[in-house]
Amino acid sequence: MEDNNIINIKLKNGHMTIVLDKFFPTSAKNLRILLDAVDEDVEHRDELRAAIVRHCGHRASYLMDGRKEWANKAVDHHTKASELQPKIDQLQSQVKHLQEYIKTYCTRNGGQGYRKQLKALKEQLKELKEEQRHEMAVYRNYQQRFVTAENEAKKLEKNKEAVDL
């Protein structure tokens, strides 16, 4: 009855196909509805319940095992973003000082080389800030996966216990 996390349930007036990865974790209400449907398939009831329990257990352990990897990736990306900050601060300082220099010492038509240099510094600063924003976004993504994995694993364990009763 199980094929790649899919179970087929024969009902009195038809059948039901459940993709376990999409269905679980689920609420207690939905689980009761599923178990009522499983109980209708008297001939395969035990196999279906075993498949559900097995799926919930495997997926919960997979999520908990993946948490370490996601935590490490989150730390790596946060470190990269933090390492960019001194470079950004240095470029901001250079831009500020060059702007003050141009404002103070360059006439209207003079100082074109300085203005080009200022434009290049601003472009570098923009690129570094964009890279830092990207690293922080990836960090937040992995951090969210880390937290979500634990919550999903707990729900899956509860689902497993409810089916196993």
N, C-alpha and C positions, 0 to 999 in steps of 0.2 A: 504494500500500500504506500510505501514511501519511495520517492524518486527525486533526488536532489532538493531536499527540503520542501517537497510538495506532497500533500496527502490528499487522497480522494476518499470521500465519505459517501456511501450509498444511503440514500434516504428513502422513505416510503414512496414519495412521489417525485423522485429524481435523484440527482447527485450534487455534491458540493466539492469543489477543489479549493484547497487552502494552500497558499504559499506561506510557509512558516516564517521566513525572514521578514515578510511584509506584515504578517499578523501579530507577531510577538516583538516586544513586550506589549501586553494588552491590559485592559481594565478587567476587574473581577466580573463585571456584568458581561462583557464580550466573551470571557473565558467560560462562563456558565452556559452561554448560548452555544458555544462551540462544543462543550462537553455534552450538552443535550443532544446535539446533532451526532456526535460520536456514539453516544449510547443507542441511537436509533439503528446504527450499523452493527447489529448484534454479532454478526459473523466475524467482523474485523475489529471489534471494540478494543480488545487488549493490545493488538498490534498498533492501532492508532494512538492510544494513550501512551504506549511505550515510545513511539516515534516523537510525540510531543515532548515528553519528559526528556528524552535523549537530546532533542534539538535545543530545548531551553538550557539544559546543563552545558552542552558544548558551546553554545553561543555566549553564555555568561562567563565561562572560563576563557574563551577567546577575547572577550572584551576586557576582562581583568588583566590578561597577559599583555594586551596591547597598550595598556595604560603606561607602562614603563617606557615604551618606545615613544609614545606621544609626549610624555613629560620631558624626556631627553631632547626631543626635537623642539619643544617649546623653549626650553632653556637655551638651546643653541641659537635659535632665532632672536631671543631676547638679548643674548650676549652680542650677537652681530649688530643689532640695533644700538645697543649701548656703546659699542666700540666706535660707531660712526659719530657719536655726539662730540668728541673732542675735535674731530676734523671739521664738523659743522660749525662749532664755536670759533675755530681758528679762521675759517673762511668768512664768517660773519664779521669778525673783527677786522680782517683785511678789507672787506667791502666797506665797512664803516670808515676806516682810516683813509681809504682811497677816495671815498666820496667827499670827506672833509678836505682832503688835499686838493681835489679838483675844484671844489667850491671856493677854497681860499686862494689858490695860486694860479689857476688856469683862467685865461681870458676866454671870451666867448668863442673864438675860432681856434684858440690854442688848446693843446692838451688832448688831441685826438687819440694819441697812443694810449694815454691814461684811460680815456673813455672806452676804448676797445678792451683794454685790460680789465676794467670794471665790468664790462658786459660779459667777458669770459668767466670772471670770478662768480658773477651772479648765476651764470649757467651751471657752473660746477656745483654751486651751493644748491641750486634747484634739483639737480640730479641726485646729490647726496641725501637731501631731505626726502625725495621720492623713494629712494632705496630704503631709508630708515622707516618710512611709513609702510612700505611693503613688508619689511621684516617684522614690524609690530603687528601687522594684520595677520601674517602667518603665525606668529606667536599666539595671538588671541584665538586663532582657529584651533591650534593644537591644544591650547589650554581648555577650550570649550569641549573638545573631543574627550579630553582627560576626565573632566567633570561628568559629562554626559555618559561616558562608558560605565562609570561606577553606578550611576542612577539606573541605567538600563539593566545592568547586571543584577542589581537588587530586585528590580521588577521581574526579571526573568526567573530568578530564584523563587520569588513568591508564586509566579505562574507554575513553575515546576512542582512546588509543594502542593499547590491546590489541585493539580492534575493527579499527583501521586496519591492523594488521599483515597 
